[in-house]
C-alpha cells in the first residue's frame, strides 16, 4: 500500500536521500526499502537508488539482485538504462563477464548515441581487451552502429569536451557555435544527447525559440535517456504556446508515456487533449479521444475534455445519436462547463424526439442540480418552446420574460434570444 499522498511520498524519498548524504547508509537503505515495497509514486526511484547504494558500498551481489528487481518492475523508467550500466559494473566485479556484457549491450541497443551508451561501450571495450579479443570489439561496435575507430573516438571526446567547457563556463555564444559543430561532425557521437541538450539550453537563453524547438525535437527522438522527461516537458509547452498544435500533441502524448508521477501523466494527457482539439482536425480529435478513453490513468480533466470534444465532433457531423451517448456520460456532473452543456444537449434531444412532458421534467431536474447559468438559461428558453408546443402561450411568455428579466450578463445572446421569442408571440 502506497505511503500517503504524492507530496508525502516525495518528502519520504528526499529524507531517505538526505540520510545517505549525512552518512547514515543503513537508515537510508531501510527507508528506501519501505518506499519501494509500498509502491506508488517514487517507488521506482527508491528501488533504483537502493540498488545504486549497494553498488557504492561495493556490495555487488546485493546491488545486482536489487537492480534486477528494478529493471523487471520498471522497464519504461528513464533510470532503466543507467540501471543496466550499474548491473554491468556489478557483474563485472562479480567475475561474470558474460552477464556484464549482456547488460551493457542493453544500454547500447536502447540508445546508441546516449551518454549512457558511451560509458557502456567503454566498459565493453575494456572487457574485450581484457580477453585479448580487440577485433571482436570492433565487430561489435560496427554492428551497434556507433563510431568504432579509436582515433575517431578521441576526436569525438575532445570536441565535446571543448564545447562543454565553454558551456559550463557561461560562454553561451561560443558554446553554441562549438556545439553546432560537434552535432554536425558527429551525428552518431557518444555525447550527442548531452550536446543537443546543452545546445537547446543555449538557444533558450538567447531567446531563439525556433532553433530551440528544433534541437529539442531532435533530442526527443534520441530514445529514452536522462533528459527525456525534461525535454518533452519543455518541448510540449513551447510548441503549445506557439500554436504548433500537431507537434505539441505529439510531445504531450510521448510525455504521458514517460512521466514518472500520476500528476505528471494526467497533466501530459490534458495537454494532449487540448493541443489536438485546438488543431481542429476532426479525424485526429476522434483518434485522440479514443486513445485517452482507453487509459484509466488519463485523469478526470483529460477524460472529460476528450469526451466533450469527441461529442462535439460527432454533433457537427450530424451523428447526433452517437453524440448524445457521450453527452449523457458528461451530464453526470453539471457543475463543469462541459457537463452543463452536455446536459442541455441531452434535454434538447428529448425535445427533438417530441416528448414535451419528459422535456419539461428534464429542465426542472436540470435546474435543481446547480448547472452553469448560461446553459440553465438556454434550457429555460427551450422550456418556453415546450409550452408553445403544448399551446400554453401564457406560460411560454412568462418563462421567457423571467429569463429576459433575471439573466445576466446581457451581452451573450441569451437575453436577446428570450426577447425575440416573446416578440414572436405578440
C-alpha positions as CSV (number, residue, x, y, z in Angstrom):
1,X,0.0,0.0,0.0
2,X,1.4,3.4,-1.0
3,X,2.6,5.7,1.8
4,X,0.2,8.6,1.8
5,X,-0.1,11.5,-0.7
6,X,2.4,12.1,-3.6
7,X,3.8,15.0,-1.6
8,X,4.3,12.9,1.5
9,X,6.0,10.1,-0.5
10,X,8.2,12.7,-2.1
11,X,9.2,14.1,1.3
12,X,9.9,10.5,2.5
13,X,12.1,9.9,-0.6
14,X,14.1,13.1,-0.1
15,X,14.6,12.3,3.6
16,X,16.0,8.9,2.6
17,X,18.4,10.6,0.2
18,X,19.4,13.1,2.9
19,X,20.2,10.2,5.3
20,X,22.7,8.9,2.8
21,X,24.3,12.3,2.3
22,X,24.7,12.5,6.1
23,X,26.4,9.1,6.1
24,X,23.5,7.1,7.6
25,X,23.7,4.5,4.9
26,X,21.8,1.7,6.8
27,X,19.0,4.0,7.7
28,X,18.8,5.3,4.1
29,X,18.6,1.8,2.7
30,X,15.9,0.8,5.2
31,X,13.8,3.9,4.2
32,X,14.3,3.1,0.5
33,X,13.2,-0.5,1.0
34,X,10.0,0.7,2.7
35,X,9.2,3.2,-0.1
36,X,9.9,0.6,-2.8
37,X,7.8,-2.1,-1.1
38,X,4.9,0.3,-0.6
39,X,4.5,1.1,-4.4
40,X,3.1,4.3,-5.8
41,X,5.0,7.4,-6.8
42,X,8.8,7.3,-6.2
43,X,8.7,3.6,-5.6
44,X,10.7,3.2,-8.8
45,X,13.2,5.9,-7.8
46,X,13.6,4.3,-4.4
47,X,14.1,0.8,-5.9
48,X,16.8,2.2,-8.2
49,X,18.5,4.2,-5.6
50,X,18.6,1.2,-3.2
51,X,20.5,-0.9,-5.8
52,X,22.8,2.0,-6.5
53,X,23.6,2.4,-2.8
54,X,24.7,-1.2,-2.6
55,X,27.0,-0.7,-5.6
56,X,28.5,2.3,-3.9
57,X,29.3,0.1,-0.9
58,X,30.8,-2.5,-3.2
59,X,28.1,-4.9,-2.2
60,X,27.8,-6.1,-5.8
61,X,25.8,-9.2,-5.2
62,X,23.1,-7.3,-3.2
63,X,23.2,-4.4,-5.8
64,X,22.8,-6.8,-8.7
65,X,19.8,-8.5,-7.0
66,X,18.1,-5.2,-6.3
67,X,18.7,-3.7,-9.7
68,X,17.4,-6.9,-11.4
69,X,14.2,-6.4,-9.5
70,X,14.1,-2.7,-10.6
71,X,14.6,-3.3,-14.3
72,X,12.0,-6.1,-14.2
73,X,9.4,-4.0,-12.4
74,X,10.0,-0.7,-14.2
75,X,11.2,-1.4,-17.8
76,X,9.9,2.0,-19.0
77,X,11.7,4.1,-16.3
78,X,14.1,6.8,-17.5
79,X,16.6,5.2,-15.0
80,X,16.4,1.8,-16.6
81,X,19.4,2.2,-18.9
82,X,21.6,3.6,-16.1
83,X,20.5,0.6,-14.0
84,X,21.7,-1.8,-16.7
85,X,25.0,0.1,-16.7
86,X,25.2,-0.4,-13.0
87,X,24.4,-4.0,-13.4
88,X,27.2,-4.4,-15.9
89,X,29.6,-3.0,-13.4
90,X,28.2,-5.3,-10.6
91,X,28.5,-8.4,-12.7
92,X,32.0,-7.4,-13.9
93,X,33.1,-7.1,-10.3
94,X,31.5,-10.4,-9.5
95,X,33.5,-12.0,-12.3
96,X,30.6,-12.8,-14.6
97,X,31.8,-11.1,-17.8
98,X,29.1,-12.6,-20.0
99,X,26.3,-11.1,-17.8
100,X,28.2,-7.9,-17.7
101,X,28.4,-7.7,-21.5
102,X,24.7,-8.6,-21.8
103,X,23.8,-5.7,-19.5
104,X,26.0,-3.2,-21.3
105,X,24.6,-4.4,-24.7
106,X,21.1,-3.5,-23.5
107,X,22.3,0.1,-22.9
108,X,23.9,0.4,-26.3
109,X,20.9,-1.2,-28.1
110,X,18.4,1.1,-26.4
111,X,20.0,4.4,-27.4
112,X,23.4,4.1,-29.2
113,X,24.2,7.8,-29.2
114,X,23.4,8.4,-25.5
115,X,25.9,9.3,-22.8
116,X,25.0,6.0,-21.0
117,X,25.9,4.1,-24.2
118,X,29.2,5.9,-24.4
119,X,30.1,4.6,-20.9
120,X,28.8,1.1,-21.7
121,X,30.9,1.0,-24.9
122,X,34.0,1.9,-22.9
123,X,33.3,-0.9,-20.5
124,X,32.6,-3.3,-23.3
125,X,35.9,-2.4,-24.9
126,X,37.7,-3.0,-21.6
127,X,36.1,-6.4,-21.3
128,X,37.0,-7.5,-24.9
129,X,40.6,-6.1,-24.4
130,X,41.0,-8.0,-21.1
131,X,40.0,-11.1,-23.1
132,X,42.6,-10.3,-25.7
133,X,40.0,-10.1,-28.4
134,X,40.1,-6.5,-29.8
135,X,38.8,-7.5,-33.2
136,X,35.6,-8.8,-31.6
137,X,35.1,-5.3,-30.0
138,X,35.5,-3.6,-33.4
139,X,33.0,-6.0,-34.9
140,X,30.6,-5.4,-32.0
141,X,31.0,-1.6,-32.3
142,X,30.3,-1.7,-36.1
143,X,27.2,-3.8,-35.6
144,X,26.0,-1.4,-32.9
145,X,26.1,1.5,-35.3
146,X,28.5,3.7,-33.4
147,X,31.9,5.1,-34.0
148,X,34.4,2.3,-33.5
149,X,37.8,3.8,-34.6
150,X,39.8,4.8,-31.5
151,X,41.1,7.9,-33.3
152,X,37.6,9.0,-34.1
153,X,36.6,8.3,-30.5
154,X,39.4,10.6,-29.4
155,X,38.3,13.4,-31.7
156,X,34.7,12.9,-30.6
157,X,35.7,13.2,-26.9
158,X,38.0,16.2,-27.3
159,X,35.5,18.1,-29.5
160,X,32.7,17.6,-27.0
161,X,35.0,18.4,-24.0
162,X,35.9,21.8,-25.6
163,X,32.3,22.6,-26.3
164,X,31.3,21.5,-22.8
165,X,34.0,23.7,-21.2
166,X,32.6,26.8,-23.0
167,X,29.1,25.9,-22.0
168,X,29.9,25.3,-18.3
169,X,32.0,28.5,-18.3
170,X,28.9,30.5,-19.3
171,X,30.2,31.5,-22.8
172,X,26.9,30.7,-24.4
173,X,27.5,32.1,-27.9
174,X,30.9,30.4,-28.3
175,X,29.4,27.3,-26.8
176,X,26.5,27.3,-29.2
177,X,28.9,27.6,-32.1
178,X,31.1,24.8,-30.8
179,X,28.1,22.5,-30.0
180,X,26.6,23.0,-33.5
181,X,30.0,22.0,-35.0
182,X,30.0,18.9,-32.8
183,X,26.5,17.9,-33.7
184,X,27.2,18.3,-37.4
185,X,30.5,16.5,-37.3
186,X,29.4,13.6,-35.0
187,X,25.8,12.7,-35.9
188,X,26.4,9.4,-34.1
189,X,28.7,10.7,-31.5
190,X,28.8,9.3,-28.0
191,X,27.9,12.7,-26.5
192,X,25.2,13.6,-28.9
193,X,22.4,13.7,-26.4
194,X,24.5,15.9,-24.0
195,X,25.5,18.2,-26.8
196,X,21.9,18.6,-28.0
197,X,20.7,19.3,-24.5
198,X,23.4,21.9,-24.0
199,X,22.7,23.4,-27.4
200,X,19.0,23.7,-26.7
201,X,19.7,25.5,-23.5
202,X,22.0,28.0,-25.3
203,X,19.1,28.7,-27.8
204,X,16.6,29.1,-25.0
205,X,18.9,31.6,-23.1
206,X,19.4,33.5,-26.4
207,X,15.6,33.6,-27.0
208,X,15.9,31.7,-30.2
209,X,12.7,29.7,-29.9
210,X,12.7,28.2,-33.4
211,X,16.2,26.6,-33.1
212,X,15.5,25.6,-29.5
213,X,12.3,23.7,-30.6
214,X,14.2,22.1,-33.5
215,X,17.0,21.0,-31.2
216,X,14.6,19.7,-28.5
217,X,12.7,17.8,-31.2
218,X,15.8,16.1,-32.4
219,X,16.8,15.3,-28.8
220,X,13.4,13.9,-28.0
221,X,13.9,11.5,-30.9
222,X,17.1,10.0,-29.4
223,X,15.4,7.4,-27.3
224,X,14.8,7.4,-23.6
225,X,17.6,9.0,-21.6
226,X,18.2,11.2,-18.6
227,X,16.9,14.2,-20.4
228,X,13.7,12.7,-21.9
229,X,11.2,13.9,-19.3
230,X,12.6,17.5,-19.0
231,X,12.9,17.8,-22.8
232,X,9.4,16.7,-23.5
233,X,8.0,19.0,-20.8
234,X,9.8,21.9,-22.4
235,X,9.0,20.9,-26.0
236,X,5.3,20.3,-25.3
237,X,4.9,23.7,-23.5
238,X,6.8,25.7,-26.1
239,X,5.0,24.2,-29.1
240,X,1.7,24.7,-27.4
241,X,2.5,28.3,-26.7
242,X,3.5,28.8,-30.3
243,X,0.3,27.1,-31.5
244,X,2.2,24.3,-33.3
245,X,-0.7,22.0,-32.4
246,X,0.4,18.8,-34.0
247,X,3.9,19.0,-32.6
248,X,2.5,19.9,-29.1
249,X,0.0,17.0,-29.2
250,X,2.8,14.6,-30.1
251,X,5.1,15.8,-27.4
252,X,2.4,15.7,-24.7
253,X,1.4,12.2,-25.8
254,X,5.1,11.0,-25.5
255,X,5.4,12.8,-22.2
256,X,2.5,10.8,-20.8
257,X,4.3,7.6,-21.6
258,X,7.5,8.5,-19.6
259,X,6.2,10.9,-16.9
260,X,7.3,9.4,-13.5
261,X,4.3,10.5,-11.5
262,X,0.5,10.3,-11.6
263,X,0.1,14.0,-11.7
264,X,2.6,14.3,-14.5
265,X,0.8,11.7,-16.6
266,X,-2.5,13.5,-16.0
267,X,-1.1,16.9,-17.0
268,X,0.5,15.4,-20.1
269,X,-2.7,13.8,-21.2
270,X,-4.7,17.0,-20.6
271,X,-2.1,18.9,-22.8
272,X,-2.5,16.2,-25.5
273,X,-6.3,16.7,-25.5
274,X,-6.1,20.5,-25.7
275,X,-3.5,20.6,-28.4
276,X,-5.4,18.1,-30.5
277,X,-8.7,20.0,-30.1
278,X,-7.0,23.3,-30.8
279,X,-5.7,21.8,-34.1
280,X,-9.3,21.4,-35.2
281,X,-8.8,18.2,-37.3
282,X,-11.9,16.0,-36.7
283,X,-10.2,12.7,-37.5
284,X,-7.4,13.5,-35.1
285,X,-9.9,14.5,-32.4
286,X,-11.7,11.3,-32.7
287,X,-8.5,9.3,-32.7
288,X,-7.2,11.2,-29.7
289,X,-10.5,10.8,-27.8
290,X,-10.5,7.0,-28.3
291,X,-6.8,6.9,-27.2
292,X,-7.5,8.9,-24.0
293,X,-10.6,7.0,-23.1
294,X,-8.6,3.8,-23.3
295,X,-6.3,4.9,-20.4
296,X,-7.8,4.7,-16.9
297,X,-5.0,7.0,-15.5
298,X,-5.5,9.7,-18.1
299,X,-7.1,11.9,-15.3
300,X,-10.6,13.2,-14.9
301,X,-9.9,16.5,-16.7
302,X,-8.4,14.8,-19.8
303,X,-11.2,12.2,-20.0
304,X,-13.9,14.9,-19.6
305,X,-12.5,17.2,-22.2
306,X,-11.7,14.4,-24.7
307,X,-15.3,13.0,-24.5
308,X,-16.7,16.6,-24.8
309,X,-14.5,17.3,-27.9
310,X,-15.5,13.9,-29.4
311,X,-19.2,14.5,-28.8
312,X,-18.9,18.0,-30.4
313,X,-17.2,16.5,-33.5
314,X,-20.0,13.8,-33.8
315,X,-22.6,16.5,-33.4
316,X,-21.0,18.6,-36.1
317,X,-21.0,15.6,-38.4
318,X,-24.8,15.1,-37.9
319,X,-24.2,11.9,-35.8
320,X,-26.5,13.2,-33.0
321,X,-27.4,9.8,-31.6
322,X,-23.7,8.9,-31.0
323,X,-23.0,12.4,-29.6
324,X,-25.9,12.1,-27.1
325,X,-24.4,8.9,-25.7
326,X,-21.3,10.8,-24.8
327,X,-23.2,13.8,-23.6
328,X,-25.2,11.5,-21.2
329,X,-21.9,10.4,-19.6
330,X,-20.7,14.0,-19.3
331,X,-24.0,15.2,-17.9
332,X,-23.5,13.2,-14.7
333,X,-21.6,16.3,-13.4
334,X,-23.2,19.6,-14.4
335,X,-21.1,22.0,-12.4
336,X,-18.4,21.9,-15.1
337,X,-18.8,23.8,-18.4
338,X,-18.7,20.5,-20.3
339,X,-21.2,18.8,-18.0
340,X,-23.7,21.7,-18.2
341,X,-23.5,21.9,-22.0
342,X,-23.8,18.1,-22.3
343,X,-26.9,18.0,-20.1
344,X,-28.5,20.7,-22.2
345,X,-27.9,18.8,-25.4
346,X,-29.4,15.7,-23.8
347,X,-32.5,17.7,-22.9
348,X,-32.6,19.2,-26.5
349,X,-32.5,15.7,-27.9
350,X,-35.5,14.8,-25.8
351,X,-37.3,17.9,-27.1
352,X,-36.5,16.9,-30.7
353,X,-37.9,13.5,-30.1
354,X,-41.3,15.1,-29.5
355,X,-41.8,14.1,-25.8
356,X,-42.7,17.5,-24.3
357,X,-43.7,16.2,-20.8
358,X,-40.3,14.5,-20.5
359,X,-38.5,17.6,-21.7
360,X,-40.3,19.8,-19.2
361,X,-39.4,17.4,-16.3
362,X,-35.8,17.2,-17.5
363,X,-35.5,21.1,-17.5
364,X,-36.7,21.3,-13.9
365,X,-34.5,18.4,-12.8
366,X,-31.5,20.2,-14.5
367,X,-32.2,23.4,-12.6
368,X,-32.1,21.5,-9.3
369,X,-28.5,20.4,-10.0
370,X,-26.9,23.8,-9.9
371,X,-25.6,23.9,-13.5
372,X,-23.8,26.8,-15.1
373,X,-26.0,29.8,-15.6
374,X,-25.7,30.1,-19.4
375,X,-26.8,26.5,-20.1
376,X,-29.6,26.8,-17.5
377,X,-30.9,29.9,-19.3
378,X,-30.7,28.0,-22.6
379,X,-32.8,25.2,-21.0
380,X,-35.5,27.6,-19.8
381,X,-35.7,29.2,-23.3
382,X,-36.2,25.6,-24.6
383,X,-38.9,25.2,-21.8
384,X,-40.7,28.1,-23.3
385,X,-40.7,26.3,-26.6
386,X,-42.2,23.2,-24.8
387,X,-45.1,25.4,-23.6
388,X,-45.7,26.7,-27.1
389,X,-45.9,23.1,-28.4
390,X,-48.4,22.5,-25.7
391,X,-50.5,25.5,-26.6
392,X,-49.8,27.4,-23.4
393,X,-48.5,30.7,-24.8
394,X,-49.2,32.5,-21.5
395,X,-46.7,30.2,-19.7
396,X,-44.3,30.4,-22.6
397,X,-44.2,34.2,-22.4
398,X,-43.8,34.2,-18.6
399,X,-40.9,31.7,-18.9
400,X,-39.1,33.8,-21.5
401,X,-39.8,37.0,-19.6
402,X,-38.2,35.5,-16.5
403,X,-35.1,34.8,-18.5
404,X,-35.0,38.3,-20.0
405,X,-35.5,40.0,-16.6
406,X,-33.3,37.8,-14.4
407,X,-30.4,36.6,-16.5
408,X,-27.0,38.3,-16.7
409,X,-24.8,39.2,-18.5
410,X,-27.0,40.8,-21.1
411,X,-24.5,40.6,-24.0
412,X,-24.0,36.9,-24.6
413,X,-27.2,36.4,-26.7
414,X,-29.4,34.8,-24.1
415,X,-31.5,37.9,-23.2
416,X,-31.7,38.9,-26.9
417,X,-33.0,35.4,-27.7
418,X,-35.6,35.4,-25.0
419,X,-36.9,38.8,-26.1
420,X,-37.0,37.6,-29.7
421,X,-39.2,34.6,-28.6
422,X,-41.6,37.0,-26.8
423,X,-41.8,39.2,-29.8
424,X,-42.9,36.3,-32.0
425,X,-45.9,35.8,-29.7
426,X,-47.1,39.4,-29.9
